[in-house]
Amino acid sequence: MESSALSRLTNLRRHFDSADTATKGTGVNAGGGSMKVKVASEVSEALSQGRAVVALESTIISHGMPYPQNLETAKEVEGIVRENGAVPATIAILDGTPCIGLSVEELERLATLGTRAQKTARRDIAFVVASGGNGATTVSATMFFASMVHIPVFVTGGIGGVHRHGEYTMDISSDLTELGRTPVAVICAGVKSILDIPRTLEYLETQGVCVAAYKTNEFPAFFTESSGCKAPCRVDTPEDFARIIEANVKLKLGSGILLAVPIPREHSTSGHVIESAIQKALEEARIMPVWELKLLQPLLN
């Protein structure tokens, strides 16, 4: 792991001036050009010293819940990361500048902006930056920026996937494609329950993504511990997963890794209630007349 830390340190020193990253943007060389990126001093210092940094997305803050609960949750999640010995790096775009690590004031701003901040996947990055806009990053955009500054681990609630009837609609989350081309380890509670989990796992296999489940042989289903789908591989300790990350980097596979951690057992009862409600809603949608579905479509988008 020391060689990996030294490699990150070398790359970081080439790209960043740690004395300035807290107050101004830093040009990151990308294919001969440059991109203005602001890295928080705490994150920059941790990376330069080879200490653990965990990337966090920001869409959950802007679109996931109302103010002030969103701000409280963001602070709580960052606090949990710190309590476990790592530095949190919440990622967002503010006034056209990608920010790797947010101050308390920046978190507050994003929380109060709410849905006025654009939900930003990889496809939206160029537009939000070029227009000087504010963007809350989804899984794909967060992975992109984390990889840019060599943050190897990203934690989120659940990833997107193949939507039900995706074989007809081609509605497939960019999260899956990003996992296939960006070498960041994503730790989550599984695929969001409303999605098609078996087809999502098939698509991840096509993308060459290593998918593992933590202390279980079954892939979890976000709100519940089990999905009925066998996990491609299992890890039982953080060290096991760290060895997979190291092998992925040393082999230069170029793809991400997904570790699905089941919801804690004490919360599974509530999870089953939610899952039952989802299944009931899907059944009602299945038998609903086509004309009613068309009337509802604008409300669902």
SEFISE-950181 format. One record per residue: x, y, z of N, C-alpha, C in turn. Coordinates in steps of 0.05 Angstrom, whole numbers, padded with zeros to 5 digits, always signed. Example, Ala and Ser with C-alpha at 12.3 -4.5 7.8 and 13.67 -1.06 7.14 Angstrom:
<sites>
+00264-00114+00156+00246-00090+00156+00264-00066+00156
+00257-00045+00142+00273-00021+00143+00258+00001+00157
</sites>
This chain:
<sites>
+00016-00024+00000+00000+00000+00000+00017+00025+00000
+00043+00023+00010+00060+00046+00012+00066+00057-00016
+00071+00039-00035+00076+00048-00063+00053+00062-00075
+00028+00053-00068+00004+00067-00077+00002+00095-00066
+00008+00098-00040+00008+00124-00027+00029+00142-00039
+00053+00132-00045+00074+00148-00057+00066+00157-00085
+00053+00139-00100+00043+00146-00127+00023+00169-00125
+00004+00168-00106-00015+00189-00103-00002+00215-00096
+00018+00213-00078+00032+00237-00070+00047+00250-00093
+00060+00234-00110+00074+00245-00133+00055+00259-00152
+00033+00246-00158+00013+00258-00176+00001+00284-00164
-00004+00283-00138-00016+00306-00125+00002+00330-00127
+00028+00326-00121+00047+00348-00121+00050+00360-00149
+00047+00343-00169+00050+00352-00196+00026+00371-00204
+00003+00364-00194-00021+00378-00202-00030+00401-00184
-00023+00399-00159-00035+00419-00140-00014+00434-00124
-00020+00459-00118-00005+00475-00099-00022+00476-00074
-00014+00460-00054-00031+00456-00031-00034+00482-00015
-00016+00501-00018-00019+00526-00003-00042+00543-00013
-00051+00538-00038-00071+00555-00050-00098+00542-00052
-00100+00515-00049-00125+00501-00056-00148+00509-00038
-00143+00520-00015-00166+00527+00003-00180+00552-00006
-00166+00569-00022-00177+00595-00028-00181+00600-00058
-00168+00584-00075-00172+00590-00104-00170+00564-00120
-00180+00565-00145-00179+00542-00161-00151+00534-00170
-00148+00509-00176-00123+00498-00185-00126+00486-00212
-00108+00491-00231-00110+00479-00257-00101+00450-00257
-00119+00433-00265-00112+00404-00267-00108+00398-00296
-00084+00389-00303-00077+00382-00330-00093+00358-00340
-00107+00361-00362-00122+00339-00373-00120+00339-00403
-00103+00322-00413-00099+00320-00442-00089+00345-00455
-00070+00359-00441-00058+00383-00452-00072+00408-00444
-00096+00406-00434-00111+00430-00426-00111+00432-00396
-00128+00449-00385-00130+00451-00356-00158+00456-00348
-00164+00449-00323-00191+00452-00312-00189+00464-00285
-00204+00485-00280-00204+00498-00254-00218+00481-00233
-00204+00471-00214-00215+00455-00193-00206+00465-00166
-00224+00466-00146-00216+00475-00120-00216+00451-00101
-00194+00446-00089-00191+00424-00070-00188+00436-00042
-00205+00428-00023-00204+00438+00004-00177+00432+00016
-00167+00450+00032-00140+00446+00044-00138+00421+00061
-00159+00414+00075-00159+00389+00091-00156+00365+00074
-00170+00364+00051-00169+00342+00032-00141+00341+00019
-00131+00364+00010-00105+00365-00003-00083+00356+00016
-00084+00365+00041-00064+00357+00060-00064+00327+00065
-00088+00316+00068-00091+00287+00073-00080+00271+00050
-00087+00279+00025-00077+00265+00002-00047+00266+00000
-00035+00290+00005-00006+00293+00003+00009+00276+00024
-00005+00270+00046+00008+00254+00067+00001+00224+00064
-00015+00217+00044-00022+00189+00040-00043+00179+00060
-00058+00198+00073-00078+00190+00092-00105+00184+00077
-00123+00170+00091-00148+00162+00079-00166+00185+00074
-00177+00186+00050-00197+00206+00042-00221+00191+00029
-00245+00199+00037-00269+00186+00026-00286+00207+00012
-00292+00201-00014-00308+00220-00029-00338+00215-00023
-00353+00237-00023-00382+00236-00018-00397+00252-00040
-00419+00242-00048-00435+00256-00069-00451+00279-00056
-00463+00296-00072-00478+00319-00061-00507+00320-00071
-00515+00302-00089-00543+00303-00098-00562+00296-00075
-00553+00279-00056-00570+00273-00033-00576+00298-00017
-00558+00317-00017-00562+00342-00002-00582+00360-00016
-00579+00363-00043-00596+00382-00057-00623+00370-00065
-00624+00344-00071-00649+00332-00081-00660+00310-00064
-00645+00301-00044-00653+00278-00028-00672+00284-00005
-00670+00307+00006-00688+00314+00029-00689+00344+00033
-00709+00354+00048-00712+00383+00051-00693+00395+00071
-00690+00421+00069-00674+00436+00088-00690+00439+00114
-00678+00437+00138-00650+00435+00144-00641+00406+00148
-00659+00386+00144-00652+00358+00149-00629+00350+00130
-00628+00361+00106-00607+00354+00087-00580+00363+00098
-00578+00387+00109-00553+00397+00120-00545+00381+00144
-00564+00375+00161-00557+00359+00185-00546+00331+00177
-00559+00319+00157-00550+00293+00148-00522+00294+00136
-00517+00315+00120-00490+00318+00107-00469+00321+00129
-00474+00337+00149-00455+00341+00171-00450+00315+00186
-00473+00300+00190-00471+00275+00205-00454+00255+00190
-00458+00252+00164-00443+00233+00148-00414+00241+00148
-00407+00266+00145-00379+00275+00146-00367+00268+00173
-00383+00272+00194-00374+00266+00221-00367+00237+00225
-00384+00219+00213-00379+00190+00215-00353+00183+00201
-00348+00195+00178-00323+00190+00164-00299+00198+00181
-00300+00222+00193-00278+00231+00210-00274+00213+00235
-00296+00205+00247-00295+00187+00270-00280+00161+00264
-00281+00153+00239-00268+00128+00231-00241+00132+00219
-00229+00156+00223-00202+00161+00216-00196+00170+00188
-00216+00178+00173-00212+00188+00146-00222+00217+00143
-00215+00229+00121-00223+00257+00115-00245+00256+00094
-00268+00268+00100-00290+00269+00080-00285+00290+00059
-00292+00283+00034-00290+00301+00012-00316+00302-00003
-00335+00318+00006-00360+00322-00008-00355+00337-00033
-00366+00328-00055-00360+00340-00082-00384+00353-00094
-00380+00377-00105-00402+00392-00118-00389+00412-00137
-00406+00425-00153-00397+00447-00170-00410+00472-00161
-00395+00492-00153-00406+00518-00144-00395+00541-00161
-00414+00556-00172-00407+00578-00190-00388+00569-00212
-00393+00545-00223-00377+00535-00245-00351+00523-00238
-00345+00521-00212-00319+00510-00203-00324+00483-00189
-00313+00461-00199-00314+00436-00185-00300+00438-00158
-00313+00430-00137-00302+00432-00110-00299+00404-00098
-00274+00398-00090-00269+00372-00078-00265+00376-00048
-00287+00372-00033-00287+00379-00005-00300+00406-00001
-00321+00406+00016-00336+00431+00020-00333+00441+00049
-00332+00467+00051-00332+00479+00078-00360+00478+00090
-00362+00485+00115-00389+00486+00128-00407+00505+00113
-00395+00528+00105-00411+00549+00091-00420+00539+00064
-00403+00524+00050-00410+00513+00024-00431+00492+00026
-00429+00475+00047-00450+00455+00052-00477+00469+00057
-00476+00490+00073-00501+00505+00079-00512+00517+00053
-00495+00528+00037-00505+00540+00012-00518+00519-00006
-00505+00496-00009-00517+00475-00026-00543+00465-00014
-00544+00463+00012-00569+00453+00025-00592+00473+00021
-00586+00498+00023-00608+00518+00019-00615+00522-00010
-00596+00517-00028-00603+00518-00057-00623+00496-00064
-00619+00473-00052-00638+00450-00057-00639+00443-00086
-00663+00440-00097-00666+00432-00125-00659+00453-00145
-00652+00478-00135-00643+00498-00154-00615+00492-00164
-00601+00475-00149-00575+00465-00159-00581+00443-00179
-00567+00442-00201-00573+00422-00221-00562+00395-00213
-00579+00375-00216-00570+00347-00211-00550+00340-00233
-00526+00335-00226-00504+00334-00245-00491+00306-00247
-00496+00293-00270-00483+00268-00276-00459+00275-00295
-00444+00255-00303-00421+00261-00320-00428+00277-00345
-00451+00271-00358-00459+00285-00382-00463+00315-00378
-00470+00323-00353-00477+00350-00347-00453+00368-00338
-00431+00355-00332-00408+00370-00320-00399+00394-00337
-00395+00389-00363-00384+00410-00381-00403+00434-00381
-00429+00428-00384-00449+00450-00385-00450+00466-00359
-00451+00452-00336-00452+00467-00311-00427+00483-00306
-00404+00473-00312-00379+00488-00309-00378+00511-00328
-00384+00506-00354-00383+00528-00374-00402+00550-00369
-00425+00544-00357-00446+00564-00352-00443+00577-00325
-00422+00569-00310-00418+00581-00283-00440+00573-00264
-00452+00550-00268-00475+00542-00252-00467+00527-00227
-00488+00519-00212-00484+00503-00187-00495+00475-00193
-00478+00455-00187-00486+00428-00193-00481+00410-00169
-00501+00393-00163-00498+00372-00142-00492+00346-00156
-00470+00334-00150-00460+00311-00165-00473+00285-00157
-00480+00269-00178-00490+00242-00175-00466+00223-00172
-00472+00197-00172-00450+00178-00169-00430+00180-00192
-00439+00183-00217-00421+00183-00240-00403+00208-00239
-00414+00231-00233-00398+00256-00232-00379+00256-00208
-00388+00245-00186-00371+00244-00162-00348+00225-00167
-00353+00203-00180-00331+00185-00186-00310+00198-00205
-00320+00213-00224-00302+00226-00243-00283+00245-00228
-00295+00262-00211-00278+00282-00197-00260+00269-00176
-00270+00248-00163-00254+00234-00143-00229+00222-00157
-00233+00209-00180-00211+00198-00195-00192+00219-00204
-00202+00242-00212-00185+00264-00222-00163+00272-00201
-00171+00271-00175-00151+00280-00155-00141+00255-00139
-00146+00231-00149-00135+00207-00138-00146+00200-00110
-00172+00204-00107-00186+00194-00083-00197+00166-00091
-00188+00145-00078-00194+00118-00088-00221+00106-00078
-00233+00119-00057-00257+00107-00045-00279+00127-00044
-00303+00118-00050-00327+00135-00051-00350+00120-00038
-00363+00133-00019-00385+00121-00004-00411+00135-00011
-00432+00120-00016-00459+00131-00022-00480+00112-00012
-00505+00121-00013-00527+00104-00004-00533+00081-00023
-00540+00088-00047-00545+00067-00067-00539+00077-00095
-00531+00060-00113-00525+00068-00140-00550+00065-00158
-00549+00079-00181-00569+00075-00201-00565+00048-00215
-00582+00041-00234-00579+00016-00248-00596+00014-00273
-00602-00010-00280-00620-00014-00303-00649-00012-00293
-00665+00005-00305-00692+00007-00296-00709-00017-00305
-00731-00022-00291-00749-00043-00299-00758-00038-00328
-00759-00059-00344-00765-00057-00373-00744-00042-00388
-00720-00041-00376-00697-00028-00389-00690-00039-00416
-00697-00065-00421-00692-00077-00447-00708-00064-00469
-00729-00050-00462-00745-00035-00481-00739-00005-00481
-00735+00006-00458-00731+00035-00456-00702+00044-00458
-00683+00025-00454-00655+00032-00453-00649+00052-00431
-00665+00052-00410-00661+00070-00387-00642+00057-00368
-00616+00064-00371-00595+00053-00355-00579+00076-00344
-00574+00075-00318-00560+00097-00304-00531+00099-00314
-00522+00124-00316-00494+00128-00323-00475+00119-00301
-00486+00114-00277-00469+00103-00255-00455+00078-00264
-00469+00061-00278-00459+00035-00286-00436+00037-00306
-00440+00055-00326-00419+00060-00346-00394+00072-00332
-00399+00090-00313-00377+00103-00299-00361+00082-00284
-00375+00063-00271-00361+00042-00257-00343+00025-00276
-00352+00024-00301-00336+00008-00320-00311+00022-00330
-00309+00048-00326-00286+00063-00338-00270+00080-00318
-00279+00081-00293-00266+00099-00274-00257+00083-00249
-00231+00082-00244-00220+00064-00223-00224+00076-00194
-00249+00076-00186-00256+00085-00159-00272+00063-00146
-00267+00057-00120-00282+00037-00106-00307+00050-00094
-00330+00040-00101-00356+00051-00091-00368+00032-00071
-00373+00043-00047-00385+00027-00025-00413+00038-00020
-00433+00020-00021-00461+00028-00019-00478+00006-00007
-00504+00011-00005-00522-00010+00006-00535-00026-00016
-00524-00024-00040-00535-00038-00063-00548-00020-00084
-00563-00032-00101-00577-00018-00123-00604-00009-00111
-00613+00015-00119-00638+00025-00109-00661+00005-00116
-00678+00001-00096-00697-00021-00097-00717-00020-00120
-00723+00004-00130-00742+00007-00151-00732-00003-00178
-00706-00009-00179-00693-00017-00204-00693-00047-00208
-00683-00055-00232-00681-00083-00239-00654-00093-00230
-00653-00106-00207-00627-00114-00196-00613-00136-00213
-00627-00157-00221-00613-00178-00237-00601-00166-00263
-00616-00149-00277-00605-00138-00302-00582-00118-00296
-00584-00104-00273-00562-00086-00265-00537-00102-00261
-00538-00124-00247-00515-00141-00243-00504-00152-00269
-00521-00159-00288-00512-00168-00314-00498-00145-00329
-00508-00121-00327-00496-00098-00341-00468-00092-00329
-00466-00094-00302-00440-00090-00289-00420-00111-00298
-00429-00135-00302-00411-00156-00312-00401-00149-00340
-00420-00139-00357-00412-00131-00384-00391-00109-00383
-00394-00091-00364-00375-00069-00361-00349-00077-00348
-00347-00102-00339-00322-00111-00327-00318-00101-00298
-00339-00096-00284-00338-00085-00257-00337-00108-00236
-00318-00107-00219-00317-00126-00197-00338-00119-00177
-00357-00137-00171-00379-00132-00152-00376-00151-00129
-00375-00140-00105-00373-00157-00081-00394-00149-00061
-00400-00168-00043-00419-00163-00021-00403-00168+00005
-00410-00152+00025-00396-00153+00050-00409-00172+00070
-00394-00193+00077-00403-00212+00097-00429-00226+00090
-00434-00229+00064-00458-00244+00055-00452-00254+00026
-00467-00275+00019-00464-00287-00008-00485-00275-00026
-00504-00259-00015-00526-00249-00031-00523-00218-00034
-00528-00209-00058-00527-00180-00063-00550-00167-00049
-00545-00146-00033-00567-00133-00018-00584-00115-00036
-00608-00108-00026-00627-00093-00042-00633-00066-00030
-00613-00052-00021-00616-00024-00012-00631-00023+00015
-00658-00025+00014-00674-00023+00038-00674-00050+00054
-00667-00072+00040-00668-00098+00053-00641-00112+00049
-00637-00133+00065-00611-00147+00064-00608-00165+00040
-00631-00175+00029-00629-00194+00008-00645-00186-00017
-00635-00194-00040-00648-00188-00065-00655-00213-00081
-00646-00236-00071-00650-00261-00086-00629-00265-00107
-00610-00247-00109-00588-00249-00129-00562-00256-00115
-00548-00275-00125-00522-00283-00114-00501-00262-00121
-00485-00254-00101-00463-00235-00106-00441-00249-00121
-00429-00236-00140-00407-00248-00155-00383-00256-00137
-00378-00241-00116-00357-00248-00097-00364-00237-00070
-00350-00247-00049-00356-00239-00022-00330-00231-00008
-00331-00210+00008-00309-00203+00025-00318-00202+00054
-00301-00210+00073-00309-00211+00101-00295-00191+00119
-00275-00177+00109-00261-00158+00125-00254-00134+00107
-00249-00110+00120-00240-00087+00104-00213-00093+00091
-00197-00109+00104-00171-00116+00092-00174-00132+00066
-00194-00150+00065-00200-00165+00040-00206-00145+00018
-00223-00126+00024-00231-00107+00003-00208-00089-00005
-00191-00081+00014-00168-00065+00008-00149-00080-00011
-00147-00106-00008-00130-00121-00026-00141-00122-00054
-00168-00122-00057-00180-00121-00083-00175-00094-00096
-00177-00072-00081-00171-00046-00092-00142-00044-00101
-00124-00055-00085-00096-00054-00092-00090-00070-00117
-00102-00094-00119-00098-00110-00143-00109-00096-00168
-00132-00083-00165-00145-00069-00187-00127-00046-00198
-00114-00032-00179-00096-00010-00186-00071-00020-00199
-00059-00040-00186-00033-00050-00196-00036-00064-00224
-00059-00076-00229-00063-00089-00255-00072-00069-00276
-00077-00044-00267-00086-00022-00285-00111-00031-00301
-00130-00043-00288-00155-00052-00301-00171-00029-00311
-00169-00006-00298-00183+00018-00307-00212+00020-00301
-00223-00001-00287-00251-00001-00280-00254+00003-00250
-00279+00010-00242-00285+00013-00214-00291-00013-00201
-00297-00011-00174-00304-00035-00159-00329-00027-00143
-00347-00046-00140-00371-00041-00124-00373-00059-00100
-00374-00048-00076-00378-00064-00052-00405-00057-00041
-00422-00078-00039-00449-00074-00029-00450-00084+00000
-00458-00066+00018-00459-00072+00047-00488-00073+00055
-00498-00095+00065-00527-00097+00072-00535-00077+00094
-00560-00069+00093-00570-00051+00113-00568-00065+00141
-00561-00050+00162-00559-00063+00188-00585-00077+00196
-00582-00100+00209-00605-00116+00215-00627-00101+00231
-00618-00083+00249-00637-00069+00266-00656-00051+00250
-00648-00045+00225-00664-00028+00208-00679-00043+00186
-00675-00069+00186-00686-00085+00164-00717-00087+00164
-00729-00086+00189-00758-00088+00190-00771-00064+00175
-00761-00040+00180-00771-00017+00165-00766-00020+00135
-00743-00032+00129-00736-00037+00101-00756-00055+00087
-00765-00075+00101-00784-00094+00089-00811-00080+00084
-00819-00062+00102-00843-00046+00099-00842-00030+00074
-00819-00016+00070-00815+00000+00046-00815-00017+00021
-00801-00040+00022-00800-00058-00001-00828-00068-00009
-00844-00074+00012-00872-00083+00006-00888-00061-00008
-00884-00036+00001-00898-00014-00012-00889-00010-00041
-00864-00014-00046-00853-00012-00073-00866-00034-00091
-00867-00058-00081-00879-00080-00096-00908-00075-00102
-00923-00064-00082-00951-00058-00086-00955-00037-00107
-00938-00016-00106-00940+00006-00126-00934-00005-00154
-00914-00023-00156-00908-00034-00182-00931-00051-00193
-00944-00066-00176-00967-00082-00184-00990-00064-00194
-00995-00042-00179-01016-00023-00187-01010-00010-00214
-00984-00004-00218-00976+00008-00243-00979-00011-00266
-00975-00037-00260-00977-00058-00281-01005-00060-00291
-01025-00058-00273-01053-00062-00281-01067-00036-00288
-01053-00013-00285-01066+00013-00291-01070+00016-00321
-01093+00026-00329-01098+00031-00358-01076+00050-00370
-01070+00046-00395-01050+00061-00409-01056+00091-00407
-01081+00099-00411-01088+00127-00411-01082+00140-00384
-01086+00125-00362-01080+00136-00336-01050+00140-00332
-01035+00120-00342-01005+00123-00340-00995+00147-00355
-01007+00153-00379-00999+00176-00394-01006+00202-00379
-01028+00203-00365-01035+00226-00349-01016+00230-00326
-01006+00208-00315-00988+00210-00292-00959+00216-00300
-00952+00210-00325-00924+00212-00333-00911+00239-00327
-00924+00262-00332-00911+00287-00326-00905+00290-00296
-00920+00277-00279-00916+00279-00250-00892+00262-00242
-00887+00241-00257-00865+00222-00250-00838+00231-00260
-00838+00249-00280-00812+00258-00292-00799+00279-00274
</sites>
